[in-house]
Amino acid sequence: MPQLVFVHGRGQENKDALKIKEEWLAALEVGLKKSKLTLPIPEREVRLPFYGRTLFDLTAGVDPEKVAEVIVRGAGDDAREREFMISVLREVQMKAGITDDQIAELAGGDEPIERGILNNRLVLGLLRGIDRFVPGGSGAAIGLATKDVYAYINDPVIKAKINKGVRAAIEPGVPTVVVAHSLGTVVAYTLLKEEGKANGWKVPLLVTVGSPLSVNAIKKAVGPNAHPECVGMWLNALDPSDTVALYPLDKKNFPIDPMVQNILDVENSTENHHGISGYLDHQVVAKRIHGALAAAG
């Protein structure tokens, strides 16, 4: 019997695994109904490894309203984290067409902010610029997502704890469709690439939605980039207005062989264009998940 594994993103610490699983399945059901389909496996074969509380605790559980303060304060301990953060925020800035003058105005103060990349006011200006000029964008949400990605990639304790939970959800030799969202796409991709073949995993379809993997700083950090050997097809979906998933995983932005298939016409109905329900209820995304599970059965 094939299985379906969901790998969630950040901001789930106040929910439990069962609740998140129900939300994901409800959204997927909406997408399946658009093709007059139903989930072809029993719900007991759907797994959602929960690591939200672990990540929240290990990264000190930051209030979104205080994200700028925390990022600035934290950089005193890890300048590399600040540089990583600014690199990601700069990409969002460029794609959104926000000018340096606008960032400088929002940053406040009388002195130029271009004196150094690791500048407190630059971080504040970038976060405020995203809030002000990106429709549906949230500097706090992007900042926290970036912070969590950095923590997963660079902190071996966090990475080990998260990987342990996701690893346990995938059974060797059992056809398993993996669907990952946001930070979860970084987790799923890294784990499948590094351990999938050795663990005997069989993933006929990997689905990533709202993925930041094509952001340059993240792409470099999880490199060298390659199609996980245990994965058959890889499908990626994004809403062009999703500021976490800046670019498709295409030949230009994420060149691997075989190439990732991209769905670029998603109109994610959630407030920030990034929520999981706005991806799983997409007819083509849901139909591809159904097709892979049915074929594996």
Secondary structure, DSSP 8 states (H G I E B T S, - for coil): --EEEEE--SS-TTS-HHHHHHHHHHHHHHHHHTTT---SS-GGGEE----HHHHHHHTT---GGGHHHHHHHHTTT-HHHHHHHHHHHHHHHHHHT--HHHHHHHH-SSS-STT-SS-HHHHHHHHHHHHHHSTT--HHHHHHHHHHHHHHHH-HHHHHHHHHHHHHHS-TTSBEEEEEETHHHHHHHHHHHHHTTTTT-BEEEEEEES--TTSHHHHHHT-S----TTEEEEEEE--TT-SSS-S-SSTTTS--SS--EEE------STTS--THHHHT-HHHHHHHHHHHHHH-
